[in-house]
Amino acid sequence: MQNRRHERVRELLKRELSVILQRECPSTEAGLVTVNDVVVSGDLHSATVFVGLMGSPDQQRRGLEKLEQERVRIQNLVGAAVVLRYTPTLRFVADDSVARGNRVLQILDELERTQPPGEAPAP
């Protein structure tokens, strides 16, 4: 039972944070901010929010700084939108897994294009 509740809280936080960040973080200033995942502690008192930051390196840096500066206000917005006994303390972490995945796909495409026709790929 605890696992199901934990998963529901995680998904609820992820959805609400996505809406809040879309509304509160203009993409011109901070780049595009997306919530990739939320990991909630066992006691539901804290949550690590993995955010994807798209834009220039400067926009990505400013985006993460803005999230840290606005952390308490964002927590309050989450607390108003999500009814929980405790509003989790949020911690924002830049997540580059989407960018790394895209880079792997790009490398695979390049390898496919440079491989001579009729030659089997190396195992």
RAKAWO-V777587 format. One record per residue. N is the residue number from 1. OMEGA is omega in radians with two decimals (999 if undefined). D_FIRST is the distance of its C-alpha to the first C-alpha in whole Angstrom. Layout:
n=N omega=OMEGA d_first=D_FIRST
n=N omega=OMEGA d_first=D_FIRST
This chain:
n=1 omega=-3.14 d_first=0
n=2 omega=-3.13 d_first=4
n=3 omega=3.13 d_first=5
n=4 omega=3.12 d_first=5
n=5 omega=3.13 d_first=6
n=6 omega=3.14 d_first=9
n=7 omega=3.12 d_first=10
n=8 omega=3.10 d_first=11
n=9 omega=3.14 d_first=13
n=10 omega=-3.14 d_first=14
n=11 omega=3.12 d_first=16
n=12 omega=3.10 d_first=17
n=13 omega=3.14 d_first=19
n=14 omega=-3.13 d_first=20
n=15 omega=-3.12 d_first=21
n=16 omega=3.11 d_first=23
n=17 omega=3.10 d_first=24
n=18 omega=-3.14 d_first=26
n=19 omega=-3.11 d_first=28
n=20 omega=-3.10 d_first=29
n=21 omega=3.09 d_first=30
n=22 omega=-3.11 d_first=32
n=23 omega=-2.98 d_first=33
n=24 omega=-3.09 d_first=34
n=25 omega=3.13 d_first=35
n=26 omega=-3.05 d_first=39
n=27 omega=3.13 d_first=39
n=28 omega=-3.09 d_first=43
n=29 omega=-2.99 d_first=42
n=30 omega=-3.02 d_first=39
n=31 omega=3.12 d_first=39
n=32 omega=-3.12 d_first=36
n=33 omega=3.10 d_first=33
n=34 omega=3.07 d_first=30
n=35 omega=-3.12 d_first=26
n=36 omega=-3.13 d_first=25
n=37 omega=3.05 d_first=22
n=38 omega=3.07 d_first=20
n=39 omega=-3.07 d_first=18
n=40 omega=3.11 d_first=16
n=41 omega=-3.10 d_first=16
n=42 omega=-3.13 d_first=13
n=43 omega=3.12 d_first=14
n=44 omega=-3.14 d_first=14
n=45 omega=3.13 d_first=18
n=46 omega=-3.14 d_first=20
n=47 omega=3.03 d_first=20
n=48 omega=-3.10 d_first=22
n=49 omega=3.11 d_first=24
n=50 omega=-3.07 d_first=25
n=51 omega=3.00 d_first=28
n=52 omega=-3.13 d_first=31
n=53 omega=-3.13 d_first=34
n=54 omega=-3.10 d_first=37
n=55 omega=3.12 d_first=41
n=56 omega=3.10 d_first=43
n=57 omega=3.12 d_first=43
n=58 omega=3.09 d_first=44
n=59 omega=3.13 d_first=42
n=60 omega=3.13 d_first=39
n=61 omega=3.12 d_first=40
n=62 omega=3.14 d_first=40
n=63 omega=3.13 d_first=37
n=64 omega=3.09 d_first=35
n=65 omega=-3.13 d_first=37
n=66 omega=3.11 d_first=37
n=67 omega=3.12 d_first=33
n=68 omega=3.13 d_first=33
n=69 omega=-3.06 d_first=36
n=70 omega=-3.04 d_first=34
n=71 omega=-3.09 d_first=30
n=72 omega=3.12 d_first=30
n=73 omega=3.11 d_first=31
n=74 omega=3.07 d_first=29
n=75 omega=3.13 d_first=26
n=76 omega=3.09 d_first=27
n=77 omega=3.09 d_first=27
n=78 omega=3.14 d_first=24
n=79 omega=3.12 d_first=23
n=80 omega=-3.08 d_first=25
n=81 omega=-3.06 d_first=24
n=82 omega=-3.13 d_first=20
n=83 omega=3.08 d_first=19
n=84 omega=3.09 d_first=17
n=85 omega=3.11 d_first=17
n=86 omega=3.00 d_first=19
n=87 omega=-3.08 d_first=20
n=88 omega=2.99 d_first=20
n=89 omega=-3.06 d_first=23
n=90 omega=3.00 d_first=24
n=91 omega=-3.10 d_first=26
n=92 omega=-3.14 d_first=28
n=93 omega=3.09 d_first=29
n=94 omega=-3.13 d_first=31
n=95 omega=-3.12 d_first=30
n=96 omega=-3.08 d_first=32
n=97 omega=3.12 d_first=31
n=98 omega=3.12 d_first=32
n=99 omega=3.11 d_first=35
n=100 omega=3.11 d_first=35
n=101 omega=3.10 d_first=34
n=102 omega=3.13 d_first=37
n=103 omega=3.10 d_first=39
n=104 omega=3.11 d_first=38
n=105 omega=3.11 d_first=39
n=106 omega=3.12 d_first=42
n=107 omega=3.11 d_first=43
n=108 omega=3.09 d_first=42
n=109 omega=3.13 d_first=44
n=110 omega=3.12 d_first=47
n=111 omega=3.13 d_first=47
n=112 omega=-3.12 d_first=47
n=113 omega=-3.09 d_first=50
n=114 omega=-3.14 d_first=52
n=115 omega=3.12 d_first=52
n=116 omega=-3.14 d_first=55
n=117 omega=3.09 d_first=55
n=118 omega=3.14 d_first=54
n=119 omega=-3.14 d_first=53
n=120 omega=3.11 d_first=50
n=121 omega=3.12 d_first=47
n=122 omega=-3.13 d_first=47
n=123 omega=999 d_first=44
